[in-house]
Amino acid sequence: MRTLACLIVLCLAWSPAPLRAEDTHTPLDWYRPETIDPLRADIGDFLDADLSEYHLQAALAYKQGEYKKAARFYLHILRHDINDFLAIYNLACCYGLLERADLAALYLKRAVHAGFRNLQQIAEDADFTAVRKKPVFTRAMTDIRAEIPQTDKLPVAGPRLFSCLLLQPADTQRRPPLLVGLHGYGGNPDNFAFLWHDIKDMSLLFCVPRAPYPLPVGRNRFSWSDAWGDEQLAARSLDLAEEYLLRVIAEARSHYRVGPVYVLGFSQGAALAYRMALRHPDALDGVICFCGLSPRNIAARAPAAGKLPPVCIAMGRDDPGVPATAARDARNILTAKGYTVKVLAFDGGHMVYPRALLDALQWLENKGGRQEPQPAAGTVSKQ
């Protein structure tokens, strides 16, 4: 292999001019920049890859025990983003479950080199049970323990200014509804604000705040909680996120003449929207949750409420990451507490489906804001 590499280097050195793919018909090789034709119209198509969808497919395959399939998705993700140490760690877990101690050790070390620092998780992760005592894995663990410094977290809440995107309707004569959009895990306001193209005719004031916590992988990706396996820290960070959203609403009200206040949450943002509906009902006139997990944990801590905002729950029939039972569970929890709930099912996956969003907004508009508490049976409509 070393001799072949030397021959390639010598051949390149002897070339009278730089190789060009269009002149030599050399197959495209991303490891050899001279084979790349920058004028090809499709040369940058890899930039359009939706890695979030591949993450969902990988998680689904892992959940179903198809570890080799999950590994394929993680490798595809890493071809686009070599710094995603969580994907590298998850790939190591797949190899551990496939009982490939050599590959589990190799990718675990690569995850640490890329930035993974949770030594306790590595030591306790059941995915490595089958390989943990293998010599190649124990040697890797020795190297990893020497590389990861012993640290602890001291969480401290501090002030910081965030700029929220705000899109205004053409009609400024009346008091438009304020729609606060909460992007999902790994999302950002710029991407979520594209929903404006679907809803701008409804004369809304669309405010899209940025989640507070940058993800340690990729660029311009954010989370509403600083979890990392610490449940207490995750709960505290979500409490702060609620306070942040209340300030967003208050600032919007102080600068603009707005009517009813709606919150739209997608995925992780939907979890936060559920929390707002349950813990701060008086601040809202309506809530829309797309593709969110059940709010069962937070519902037990929800205070007694006066007037309640109506809640619309939307779920894709082909969502690979959130089961359909999550919508039914959320509906039952909310109706038991007296909320008026509508459930929308649409043909699609983990996404904010434009037609369903328009239907949800129209439904909230027709409901006319907060409702008096309903009987325990609740009012449920399906579509």
C-alpha positions in Angstrom: 0.0 0.0 0.0 2.9 2.4 0.8 4.6 1.6 -2.5 1.3 2.3 -4.4 1.0 5.6 -2.6 4.6 6.6 -3.6 3.9 5.7 -7.3 0.8 7.9 -7.3 2.8 10.8 -5.8 5.5 10.3 -8.4 3.0 10.2 -11.3 1.4 13.5 -10.1 4.9 15.1 -9.8 5.7 14.1 -13.3 2.4 15.5 -14.8 3.2 18.4 -17.1 0.0 20.3 -15.9 -2.5 19.9 -13.1 -5.0 17.1 -13.8 -8.5 18.3 -14.7 -11.5 15.9 -14.6 -13.0 17.3 -17.8 -9.7 16.7 -19.7 -8.7 13.3 -18.4 -12.1 11.8 -17.5 -10.7 11.0 -14.1 -13.4 9.8 -11.8 -14.4 12.3 -9.1 -12.4 11.6 -5.9 -13.0 14.0 -3.0 -9.6 13.0 -1.6 -7.9 14.4 -4.7 -9.0 18.0 -5.3 -7.5 18.0 -8.8 -10.4 15.6 -9.9 -13.1 18.1 -8.8 -14.7 20.2 -11.5 -16.0 23.3 -9.7 -18.0 24.3 -12.8 -20.3 21.2 -12.7 -23.8 22.3 -11.9 -24.3 19.4 -9.4 -20.9 19.5 -7.8 -22.2 21.1 -4.6 -25.4 19.1 -4.3 -24.1 17.5 -1.0 -24.9 20.9 0.6 -28.6 20.2 0.2 -28.5 17.0 2.3 -31.0 17.1 5.2 -28.9 15.6 8.0 -31.7 15.9 10.5 -33.7 13.3 8.5 -30.7 10.9 8.5 -30.4 11.4 12.3 -34.0 10.4 12.7 -33.5 7.3 10.4 -30.4 6.3 12.3 -32.3 6.6 15.7 -35.2 4.6 14.4 -33.0 1.8 13.1 -31.1 1.8 16.4 -34.4 1.6 18.3 -35.5 -1.3 16.2 -32.3 -3.2 16.8 -31.0 -2.8 13.3 -27.5 -1.6 14.3 -25.8 -2.2 11.0 -28.4 -0.1 9.3 -28.1 2.6 11.9 -24.3 2.5 11.4 -24.8 3.2 7.7 -26.8 6.3 8.4 -24.3 7.6 10.9 -21.4 7.1 8.5 -23.4 9.0 5.9 -23.9 11.8 8.3 -20.2 11.9 9.2 -19.3 12.2 5.5 -21.1 15.5 5.6 -20.0 16.6 9.1 -16.8 15.1 10.5 -17.1 17.2 13.7 -20.4 15.6 14.9 -18.9 13.7 17.9 -22.4 12.6 19.0 -22.8 10.7 15.7 -19.3 9.2 16.1 -20.2 8.1 19.6 -23.5 6.6 18.4 -21.6 4.8 15.7 -19.3 3.4 18.3 -22.4 2.2 20.2 -23.6 0.4 17.1 -20.3 -1.4 16.8 -20.5 -2.3 20.5 -23.9 -3.9 20.0 -22.6 -5.7 16.9 -19.8 -7.1 19.1 -17.1 -5.5 17.0 -14.8 -4.5 19.8 -12.1 -3.2 17.4 -14.5 -0.8 15.7 -16.2 0.2 18.9 -12.8 1.1 20.4 -11.7 2.9 17.3 -14.8 5.1 16.9 -15.0 5.7 20.6 -11.5 7.2 20.5 -12.4 9.2 17.5 -15.5 10.5 19.3 -13.3 11.7 22.2 -10.8 13.3 19.8 -13.7 15.1 18.2 -14.9 16.5 21.5 -17.0 13.9 23.4 -16.2 14.3 27.1 -18.7 12.3 29.1 -16.5 9.6 30.7 -19.3 8.4 33.0 -21.6 7.7 30.1 -18.9 5.7 28.3 -18.2 3.7 31.5 -21.9 2.9 32.1 -23.3 2.6 28.6 -24.9 -0.8 28.2 -24.2 -0.7 24.5 -20.6 -1.7 25.2 -21.4 -4.6 27.6 -20.5 -7.2 25.0 -17.1 -5.7 24.2 -16.1 -4.0 27.5 -13.7 -6.8 28.6 -12.1 -7.3 25.2 -8.3 -6.3 25.3 -8.6 -3.8 22.4 -11.5 -2.1 24.2 -9.8 -2.0 27.6 -6.7 -0.5 26.0 -8.8 2.2 24.3 -10.5 3.0 27.7 -7.1 3.4 29.3 -6.1 5.9 26.6 -9.5 7.7 26.9 -9.2 8.1 30.7 -5.8 9.6 30.2 -7.1 12.1 27.6 -10.4 13.3 29.3 -9.7 15.6 32.2 -11.6 15.2 35.4 -14.1 18.1 35.4 -17.4 19.0 37.0 -20.2 21.4 36.0 -21.3 24.4 37.9 -24.5 25.6 36.3 -25.0 29.4 36.8 -27.8 31.4 35.2 -26.6 34.6 33.6 -28.1 37.4 31.6 -27.6 37.5 27.8 -29.3 39.3 24.9 -30.8 37.3 22.1 -32.0 38.7 18.8 -35.3 37.2 17.7 -36.4 37.2 14.1 -39.6 39.1 13.6 -41.7 39.1 10.4 -44.5 41.7 10.1 -47.7 41.5 8.1 -48.4 44.0 5.4 -51.6 45.0 7.1 -50.5 47.1 10.2 -53.8 48.9 10.8 -55.2 46.3 13.1 -53.8 44.4 16.1 -52.4 41.2 14.5 -52.0 37.9 16.4 -48.5 37.3 17.7 -47.2 33.9 16.8 -44.1 32.8 18.7 -42.3 30.0 16.8 -40.1 27.5 18.7 -37.8 25.6 16.4 -36.8 22.0 17.1 -33.6 20.5 18.5 -30.7 21.4 16.2 -32.8 24.0 14.4 -32.3 27.8 14.2 -34.6 30.8 13.7 -33.4 31.4 10.1 -34.6 27.9 9.0 -37.8 28.0 11.0 -38.7 31.5 9.7 -39.2 29.9 6.3 -42.7 29.0 7.5 -43.6 32.7 6.9 -44.0 31.9 3.2 -46.9 29.7 4.1 -48.6 31.8 6.7 -48.0 35.4 5.7 -51.4 35.8 4.2 -52.9 35.3 7.7 -51.7 38.8 8.8 -49.6 37.5 11.8 -46.7 39.0 13.6 -44.3 36.0 13.5 -41.6 36.1 16.1 -38.9 33.4 16.1 -36.6 33.3 19.1 -33.3 31.4 19.1 -32.9 28.5 21.6 -30.2 29.4 24.2 -27.8 26.5 23.9 -25.5 26.0 20.8 -24.9 22.4 20.0 -21.3 21.4 20.2 -21.4 19.9 16.7 -22.2 21.5 13.4 -22.9 25.2 12.8 -25.9 27.3 13.7 -27.7 24.5 15.6 -29.3 25.1 18.9 -31.2 23.4 21.8 -33.8 24.6 24.3 -32.2 22.6 27.1 -28.7 21.9 28.3 -29.3 18.3 29.1 -26.3 16.0 28.4 -27.7 13.2 30.6 -28.3 15.4 33.7 -32.0 15.4 34.3 -31.8 18.1 37.0 -29.8 20.4 34.7 -32.2 19.7 31.9 -35.2 20.6 34.0 -33.5 23.8 35.3 -32.6 24.9 31.8 -36.2 24.4 30.6 -37.5 26.4 33.5 -35.2 29.2 32.3 -36.4 28.7 28.8 -40.0 29.3 29.9 -38.9 32.6 31.6 -37.1 33.6 28.4 -40.3 33.0 26.3 -42.3 35.1 28.7 -39.8 37.9 28.2 -40.0 37.5 24.4 -43.8 37.9 24.6 -43.5 40.9 27.0 -41.0 42.6 24.7 -43.1 42.0 21.6 -46.1 43.5 23.3 -44.1 46.5 24.4 -42.9 47.3 20.9 -45.9 46.3 18.8 -49.6 46.5 18.9 -50.5 42.8 19.0 -53.7 40.9 19.6 -53.9 37.3 20.8 -50.7 35.4 21.6 -50.1 32.0 20.1 -47.1 29.7 20.5 -46.1 27.2 17.8 -43.6 24.5 18.8 -42.0 21.8 16.7 -40.4 18.7 18.1 -38.3 19.8 21.1 -40.0 23.2 20.6 -43.3 21.4 21.0 -42.2 20.1 24.4 -41.5 23.6 25.5 -44.9 24.8 24.0 -46.7 22.1 26.1 -44.9 23.4 29.2 -46.0 27.0 28.4 -49.6 25.8 28.0 -49.6 23.9 31.2 -47.5 26.2 33.4 -48.3 29.7 32.0 -51.8 29.4 30.5 -52.7 33.0 31.3 -49.9 34.3 29.0 -51.2 32.5 25.9 -54.3 32.5 23.8 -53.5 29.4 21.9 -50.9 26.7 21.4 -49.9 24.5 18.4 -47.6 21.5 18.9 -46.1 19.7 15.9 -44.5 16.3 16.3 -43.9 16.5 20.1 -43.6 13.9 22.7 -46.2 13.5 25.5 -46.1 16.2 28.2 -46.8 13.6 30.9 -43.8 14.5 33.1 -44.5 18.2 33.2 -48.2 17.8 33.5 -47.9 16.5 37.1 -46.1 19.8 38.1 -48.5 22.1 36.3 -50.3 24.6 38.6 -54.0 25.0 38.9 -55.1 27.2 36.0 -57.8 29.8 35.4 -58.7 30.4 31.8 -57.0 27.9 29.5 -55.6 28.3 25.9 -56.9 25.9 23.3 -54.3 23.5 22.1 -53.9 22.0 18.6 -51.7 18.9 18.3 -50.4 18.0 14.8 -48.7 14.7 14.1 -47.3 13.1 10.9 -48.5 9.6 10.2 -45.1 8.7 8.9 -43.0 10.3 11.7 -40.1 8.0 12.3 -39.1 9.5 15.7 -42.4 10.3 17.5 -45.1 7.6 17.8 -48.7 8.4 17.0 -49.6 7.4 20.6 -47.8 10.6 21.7 -50.6 12.8 20.3 -53.3 10.7 21.9 -51.5 10.7 25.2 -51.1 14.5 25.1 -54.7 14.9 24.2 -55.9 12.8 27.1 -53.6 14.6 29.6 -54.8 18.1 28.4 -58.5 17.3 28.2 -58.3 15.8 31.7 -57.1 19.2 32.9 -59.9 21.0 31.1 -58.2 22.1 27.9 -60.0 22.3 24.6 -57.9 20.1 22.2 -57.9 19.5 18.5 -55.8 16.7 16.9 -54.6 17.0 13.3 -53.0 14.0 11.5 -51.3 14.6 8.2 -49.5 12.5 5.6 -45.8 13.2 6.3 -42.9 12.7 8.6 -41.2 14.8 11.3 -42.0 18.2 9.9 -44.3 21.3 10.2 -46.7 20.5 7.4 -48.0 23.8 5.9 -51.6 22.8 5.3 -51.9 21.5 8.8 -50.4 24.7 10.2 -52.9 26.8 8.4 -55.7 24.6 9.6 -54.4 24.9 13.2 -54.1 28.7 13.0 -57.6 29.0 11.5 -59.0 26.8 14.3 -57.3 29.0 17.0 -58.7 32.1 15.4 -62.2 30.6 15.4 -61.8 29.6 19.1 -61.3 33.2 20.0 -58.5 32.8 22.6 -58.5 31.4 26.1 -61.4 29.2 27.2 -63.0 28.7 30.5 -62.0 25.3 32.0 -64.0 22.4 30.5 -65.3 19.3 32.3 -62.8 16.5 32.8 -64.0 14.7 29.7 -62.9 17.7 27.6 -63.8 18.6 24.1 -61.9 16.7 21.5 -62.2 17.0 17.7 -60.2 15.0 15.2 -59.4 15.5 11.6 
